[in-house]
Amino acid sequence: MRCLDPSAWDPIVQEVRAGKKPPEEWLYDWRQWAHGKQTAPPGDWRIWMFLGGRGAGKTRAGAEWVRAQVAAGARRIALVGPAFQDVREVMLGGPSGLMNLGYPHERPAYEVSRRRVVWPGGAVGYAFSAEDPDGLRGPQFDAAWADEFAAWTRPQETLDMLRLGLRLGADPRLVITTTPRAIPAVKNLIGAPGVALTRYATVENRHNLAPGFIEAMEAQYAGSHLFRQELEGMLVDDPEGAVWTRALIEQALRLEAPEPERIVVAVDPPAGDGSGDACGIIVAGAAGTGRTSRAVILADASLHARPEAWAARVAETFEAHDADSVVAEANQGGDMVRAVLQAAARDLPVRLVRASRGKRARAEPAAALYAAGRVAHAGRFPALEDQMCAFGAPGEHASPDRADALVWALAALMDAAGPRMRGM
């Protein structure tokens, strides 16, 4: 396979950005310009797991592999994403999706009612959601592509069902493309028999990204867990001593969420004008009372913004979730926090709370609720999960704004253990 040196891409990339039509073979023939890591490794593997940073070309690598399987004779292909919308918008219809690759006469057509794509030669790609592992019971395939595996709500269960369906043809194989996260399902695959692993950092694909993107991300996030995981494509495991673990979060994702009887929006405001730390905004609900009460984390609406902008986000989030109250930490700003919030929405019911203990002491009762199986997560919240799994670890100095807001939310909702706080 002939692969151009990245420096050779520059003239063509510049022409495309200038609106000029690139050579036809460059547009349609993946062999002309794919980076070596974006092509399937040699060997007798059953699973190729591509761990890459954001913008590293994971989707293109997975889609081109599927395209090659179809050209080689594959007839039934499973296409599995975190949800049906992700399959449709990323794996099929996105810029690097199957419906936009190859010569126009080769491309598959999407059949909305049957959630599948059909290639001109008769091969069929079936869309599946990782939210419904049982949807993979029964069908059988000779190839499969699993995208953003680490973001699946039920990764191990869905993967098991998918692998049981790979039983057609002489050499059925699976490609997994994902930003790495240190969840058990990902760690179980690394080093497992029959699994080939590719690691690819965002910087290695910089020639295909907007000018200045890498530099901007390095300036903002260099050295952080988020940077190592999302841009360097590294598997960032639980640091020793952290209050939460990935296993606790996986448990929370598997639990059936209660129907909330009360909902709060918890806010951990940043110090100053918002140019530094983010404003933690977490929506949570709970049902029941006393030690039988159970909670569910509904949304993470956190953002980096000036006070008027994060206050507006709080007000919008409150309305969107039909919440009962806003709980805001007042250690930074005091009554100013209330004033900023009520400037965004005059009638916003705001309760200010002030911590009387350190962050770890406040977080441990919330973690105990997770350990007791009393907190569910309504979906994946990667940035929040990363903060939770670094919270309290020695040497971790980043502001846990999202995790702090989560702690306040659980303390406000649950009648059992919670951080000691003083209302204002």
C-alpha positions in Angstrom: 0.0 0.0 0.0 1.4 3.4 -1.0 1.1 6.1 1.7 2.3 9.6 1.2 4.6 11.2 3.7 2.5 13.8 5.7 4.5 16.7 4.3 3.3 15.7 0.9 -0.3 16.4 1.9 0.3 20.1 2.5 0.0 21.4 -1.1 -3.2 19.3 -1.7 -4.7 20.3 1.6 -4.0 24.0 0.9 -5.6 23.7 -2.5 -8.7 22.1 -1.0 -9.0 24.9 1.6 -8.6 27.4 -1.2 -11.6 25.9 -3.0 -9.7 24.2 -5.7 -10.7 20.7 -6.8 -8.1 18.1 -5.7 -7.0 15.2 -7.9 -9.8 12.6 -8.2 -7.7 9.8 -7.0 -6.8 11.8 -3.9 -10.5 12.3 -3.1 -11.6 8.7 -3.6 -8.7 6.3 -3.3 -7.8 5.8 0.4 -4.5 4.1 -0.6 -3.2 7.3 -2.1 -2.9 9.1 1.2 -3.8 7.1 4.3 -1.3 7.2 7.2 0.1 3.8 7.9 -1.6 3.6 11.3 -5.0 4.2 9.7 -4.8 1.0 7.8 -5.5 -2.5 9.3 -2.4 -4.1 10.8 -1.1 -7.4 9.3 -1.6 -10.7 11.2 -4.2 -13.1 12.2 -6.2 -10.9 14.5 -10.0 -11.1 15.2 -10.3 -7.6 16.7 -8.5 -4.4 15.6 -8.8 -1.8 18.3 -7.9 1.7 17.1 -7.4 4.0 20.2 -7.0 7.5 18.9 -7.4 11.1 20.1 -10.0 13.5 18.9 -9.5 14.3 15.2 -7.0 11.4 14.8 -8.9 10.0 11.9 -10.5 7.0 13.8 -13.9 7.3 12.0 -12.2 7.4 8.6 -10.0 4.4 9.4 -13.1 2.4 10.5 -15.2 3.4 7.5 -12.4 2.7 5.0 -11.9 -0.7 6.6 -15.6 -1.5 6.1 -15.4 -0.2 2.5 -12.4 -2.6 1.9 -14.4 -5.5 3.4 -17.3 -4.8 1.1 -14.9 -4.7 -1.9 -13.4 -8.0 -0.8 -16.8 -9.7 -0.7 -18.3 -9.1 2.7 -22.1 -9.2 2.5 -23.5 -8.5 6.0 -21.8 -5.8 8.2 -22.8 -4.7 11.7 -22.4 -1.0 12.4 -22.7 -0.2 16.1 -22.5 3.2 17.7 -23.4 4.6 21.1 -26.9 5.4 19.8 -28.7 5.1 16.5 -28.2 8.8 15.9 -24.5 8.4 16.2 -24.5 5.6 13.6 -26.6 7.8 11.2 -24.8 11.1 11.8 -21.2 9.9 12.2 -20.6 6.4 10.9 -22.9 6.8 7.8 -23.6 10.4 7.0 -20.6 12.2 8.6 -17.7 13.7 6.5 -15.8 10.5 7.0 -18.9 8.3 7.0 -19.6 5.4 4.7 -22.1 7.3 2.5 -19.5 10.0 1.7 -16.5 7.8 0.8 -15.3 6.3 -2.5 -16.4 7.0 -6.0 -20.0 8.1 -6.1 -21.1 5.0 -8.0 -19.7 2.8 -5.2 -21.5 4.5 -2.3 -24.3 2.8 -0.3 -27.8 4.2 0.0 -29.5 4.6 3.4 -32.9 2.9 4.0 -34.4 4.9 6.9 -37.2 2.5 7.7 -34.9 -0.5 8.0 -31.9 1.3 9.6 -29.5 0.0 7.1 -27.3 0.9 4.1 -27.2 -1.1 0.9 -24.2 -1.0 -1.5 -24.7 -1.3 -5.2 -23.3 -4.8 -5.2 -25.8 -6.0 -2.7 -23.8 -5.8 0.6 -25.8 -4.6 3.5 -24.7 -2.6 6.6 -27.1 -2.9 9.6 -27.2 -0.1 12.2 -27.3 -1.0 15.9 -27.4 1.0 19.1 -25.2 0.1 22.1 -28.1 1.2 24.2 -29.9 -2.1 23.2 -27.5 -5.1 23.4 -30.5 -7.5 22.8 -30.9 -5.9 19.3 -27.8 -7.9 18.3 -29.3 -11.2 19.3 -30.1 -13.3 16.3 -28.5 -11.5 13.3 -25.2 -12.8 12.0 -22.4 -11.0 10.2 -19.1 -11.5 8.4 -17.7 -8.1 9.5 -18.4 -5.4 12.1 -17.4 -1.9 13.0 -17.9 -0.6 16.6 -17.4 3.2 16.9 -16.7 5.2 20.1 -16.8 1.9 22.1 -15.6 3.6 25.3 -18.7 5.9 25.3 -21.2 3.0 25.1 -23.6 2.8 27.9 -23.3 -1.0 28.2 -20.0 -1.7 26.5 -19.2 -5.2 27.6 -22.7 -6.6 27.2 -23.1 -5.1 23.8 -19.6 -6.3 22.7 -20.5 -9.8 23.8 -23.7 -9.9 21.8 -21.8 -8.5 18.8 -19.0 -11.0 18.9 -21.5 -13.9 19.1 -23.0 -12.7 15.8 -19.7 -12.6 13.9 -20.0 -16.1 12.5 -20.3 -15.8 8.7 -17.6 -16.2 6.1 -14.1 -17.6 6.3 -12.6 -14.8 8.4 -15.1 -12.6 10.3 -13.5 -9.7 12.0 -14.3 -6.6 14.1 -12.9 -3.1 14.1 -13.3 -1.0 17.2 -12.6 2.8 16.9 -12.7 4.8 20.0 -11.2 7.6 22.1 -9.6 5.6 25.0 -11.2 5.6 28.4 -10.0 3.4 31.2 -13.2 1.4 31.5 -13.1 -2.4 32.2 -14.4 -3.3 28.8 -11.5 -1.4 27.1 -8.8 -2.7 29.5 -10.0 -6.3 29.0 -9.3 -6.1 25.3 -5.7 -4.7 25.6 -3.3 -7.6 25.3 -6.1 -10.1 24.9 -5.5 -13.0 22.4 -6.5 -12.1 18.9 -6.6 -8.4 19.5 -4.4 -6.0 17.5 -3.9 -2.6 19.0 -3.2 0.8 17.3 -2.6 4.0 19.2 -2.8 7.3 17.3 -2.5 10.8 18.8 -4.4 13.8 17.4 -1.1 15.5 16.6 -0.2 12.7 14.2 -3.1 13.8 12.0 -2.6 17.5 12.3 -2.3 18.0 8.6 -6.0 17.2 8.2 -7.1 19.5 11.1 -7.9 23.2 11.1 -4.7 25.4 11.4 -4.0 26.3 15.0 -6.2 23.6 16.5 -3.4 21.6 18.1 -1.7 24.7 19.5 -5.0 26.0 21.0 -5.7 22.7 22.7 -2.2 22.4 24.0 -2.4 25.9 25.4 -5.6 25.2 27.2 -5.3 21.5 28.3 -1.6 20.4 28.1 -0.7 18.1 30.9 -4.3 17.4 32.0 -6.1 14.1 32.1 -8.4 15.4 29.4 -5.4 16.2 27.1 -3.7 12.9 27.6 -6.9 10.9 26.9 -8.8 13.0 24.3 -5.8 14.3 22.3 -2.9 12.0 23.0 -5.1 8.9 22.8 -3.7 7.5 26.1 -5.5 5.2 28.4 -5.7 7.2 31.6 -6.4 4.8 34.5 -7.7 5.5 38.0 -5.1 7.3 40.0 -4.4 5.7 43.3 -6.3 7.4 46.2 -9.1 8.9 44.1 -12.5 9.0 45.7 -14.4 7.4 42.8 -13.3 4.6 40.5 -14.3 3.7 36.9 -15.9 0.5 38.3 -18.3 2.6 40.4 -19.2 4.7 37.4 -19.8 1.6 35.3 -22.1 0.3 38.0 -24.0 3.6 38.0 -24.5 3.3 34.2 -25.9 -0.2 34.6 -28.4 0.7 37.4 -32.0 1.4 36.5 -32.5 5.1 37.0 -35.4 6.1 39.3 -38.2 8.4 38.1 -37.2 11.7 39.8 -39.6 13.1 42.3 -37.4 16.1 42.9 -34.7 17.7 40.6 -32.0 20.2 41.4 -29.5 22.1 39.4 -26.2 22.3 41.4 -23.7 25.0 40.6 -20.0 25.3 41.5 -19.2 28.8 40.4 -15.7 29.7 39.2 -13.6 32.3 41.0 -13.2 35.6 39.1 -14.5 36.3 35.6 -14.7 32.7 34.4 -11.6 32.9 32.3 -9.9 30.2 34.4 -11.9 27.3 35.9 -15.2 26.1 34.5 -18.5 26.6 36.1 -19.7 23.2 37.3 -23.4 22.7 36.5 -24.9 19.3 37.2 -28.6 18.3 37.0 -29.7 15.4 39.3 -32.9 14.0 40.5 -34.0 11.7 43.3 -36.9 9.5 44.5 -37.8 8.1 47.8 -36.8 9.2 51.3 -34.3 8.2 54.0 -31.9 5.4 53.3 -34.1 4.0 50.6 -33.8 7.1 48.4 -32.0 6.8 45.1 -30.6 9.4 42.8 -29.8 9.8 39.1 -27.4 12.2 37.4 -29.3 13.6 34.5 -27.0 16.1 32.8 -23.7 17.9 32.8 -24.1 21.5 31.6 -20.8 22.8 32.8 -18.9 25.4 30.7 -16.1 27.9 30.7 -17.8 31.4 30.5 -18.1 34.8 32.1 -20.6 35.1 35.0 -23.5 36.4 32.9 -23.1 33.5 30.5 -22.9 30.7 33.0 -25.8 32.2 34.9 -27.8 32.1 31.7 -26.8 28.5 31.2 -28.1 27.7 34.7 -31.4 29.3 34.1 -31.8 27.5 30.7 -30.9 24.2 32.3 -33.3 24.8 35.2 -36.2 25.4 32.7 -35.2 22.5 30.4 -35.3 19.9 33.2 -38.3 21.4 35.0 -36.1 21.5 38.2 -37.3 22.4 41.6 -34.4 24.5 42.8 -30.8 25.7 42.2 -28.2 24.9 44.8 -25.1 27.1 44.4 -21.8 27.0 46.4 -21.2 30.5 47.9 -17.6 30.0 49.1 -16.5 31.9 46.0 -18.5 35.1 45.8 -21.1 34.9 48.5 -24.3 36.8 47.8 -22.8 37.9 44.4 -23.6 34.4 43.2 -27.3 34.8 44.0 -27.3 38.2 42.4 -25.7 36.9 39.1 -28.1 34.0 38.9 -31.2 36.0 39.6 -30.1 38.6 37.1 -30.4 35.8 34.5 -33.8 34.8 35.8 -35.5 36.9 38.4 -37.6 34.1 39.9 -34.9 31.5 40.0 -35.2 29.7 43.3 -31.6 29.8 44.5 -30.3 28.2 47.7 -26.7 29.2 48.6 -24.6 26.7 50.5 -21.2 27.1 52.1 -18.9 24.2 52.8 -17.5 23.7 56.3 -15.2 20.8 55.4 -12.5 20.1 52.8 -13.3 18.8 49.3 -12.4 15.1 50.0 -14.4 15.0 53.2 -17.4 16.4 51.3 -17.0 14.0 48.5 -16.6 10.7 50.4 -20.3 10.5 51.5 -21.3 11.0 47.9 -18.9 8.2 46.8 -20.4 6.0 49.5 -23.8 6.4 47.9 -22.3 5.2 44.6 -20.8 2.2 46.4 -24.2 1.4 47.9 -25.8 1.4 44.4 -28.0 4.4 45.2 -26.8 6.6 42.3 -27.4 5.9 38.6 -26.2 7.8 35.6 -28.6 8.6 32.8 -25.8 8.6 30.2 -22.1 9.1 29.6 -20.6 12.3 30.9 -16.9 11.8 30.0 -15.6 15.1 31.5 -17.5 14.6 34.7 -16.4 11.0 35.0 -12.7 11.9 34.5 -12.9 14.5 37.3 -14.6 12.1 39.6 -11.9 9.4 39.0 -9.2 11.9 39.7 -10.9 13.6 42.7 -8.8 13.4 45.8 -5.8 11.6 44.2 -2.4 12.8 45.5 -0.9 15.4 43.1 -4.2 16.1 41.4 -4.5 19.9 41.4 -7.0 20.7 38.7 -10.3 22.2 39.9 -13.0 19.5 40.2 -15.8 21.9 39.3 -18.1 19.3 37.8 -17.5 16.8 40.6 -18.0 19.5 43.2 -21.3 20.4 41.7 -22.3 16.7 41.7 -21.5 16.5 45.4 -23.7 19.5 46.1 -26.5 18.0 44.1 -26.5 14.7 45.9 -26.2 16.4 49.3 -29.3 18.5 48.5 -31.3 15.6 47.2 -30.5 12.7 49.5 -31.7 12.4 53.0 -28.9 10.1 54.0 -25.2 10.7 54.1 -24.1 14.0 52.6 -21.6 16.8 53.1 -22.2 19.1 56.0 -23.3 22.4 54.5 -24.7 25.6 55.8 -27.6 27.3 54.0 -27.4 31.0 53.4 
